[in-house]
Amino acid sequence: MTAFIDNAKVMSKGQVTIPKDVRDILGISNGDRVSFIVEGDTVRIVNSAVYAMQMLQQEMKREAKKAGLETDEEVISHISEMKNEAESK
């Protein structure tokens, strides 16, 4: 990924227009939501939908690991077993 710097002016109500090249990279369009992630004195702006999906995936990986499922194949097999059990009831 290529790094670049862009800037925008903060208006009286704290509003900022996200530059088009940044919106394009983040996949943000009219009506979408963004999240501001503050880490110390640094702020990251991310597409909220993408960020939520990434957080869900990380949580699912942690839960799979807790259950002893280390590979995708093990997870798929476990889901299939659960589905078969549910269907046989």
ChimeraX attribute file (.defattr): number of C-alpha atoms within 10 A of each C-alpha:
attribute: neighborCount
match mode: 1-to-1
recipient: residues
	/A:1	3
	/A:2	3
	/A:3	4
	/A:4	7
	/A:5	5
	/A:6	9
	/A:7	10
	/A:8	10
	/A:9	10
	/A:10	10
	/A:11	9
	/A:12	7
	/A:13	6
	/A:14	7
	/A:15	10
	/A:16	12
	/A:17	11
	/A:18	15
	/A:19	11
	/A:20	12
	/A:21	11
	/A:22	15
	/A:23	15
	/A:24	11
	/A:25	9
	/A:26	15
	/A:27	13
	/A:28	19
	/A:29	11
	/A:30	6
	/A:31	6
	/A:32	10
	/A:33	11
	/A:34	16
	/A:35	15
	/A:36	12
	/A:37	11
	/A:38	10
	/A:39	8
	/A:40	6
	/A:41	5
	/A:42	8
	/A:43	11
	/A:44	10
	/A:45	14
	/A:46	18
	/A:47	18
	/A:48	16
	/A:49	14
	/A:50	15
	/A:51	14
	/A:52	13
	/A:53	11
	/A:54	12
	/A:55	11
	/A:56	12
	/A:57	12
	/A:58	12
	/A:59	12
	/A:60	12
	/A:61	17
	/A:62	14
	/A:63	12
	/A:64	17
	/A:65	13
	/A:66	10
	/A:67	11
	/A:68	11
	/A:69	17
	/A:70	13
	/A:71	12
	/A:72	11
	/A:73	10
	/A:74	13
	/A:75	17
	/A:76	12
	/A:77	13
	/A:78	15
	/A:79	12
	/A:80	12
	/A:81	12
	/A:82	11
	/A:83	11
	/A:84	11
	/A:85	10
	/A:86	9
	/A:87	8
	/A:88	6
	/A:89	5
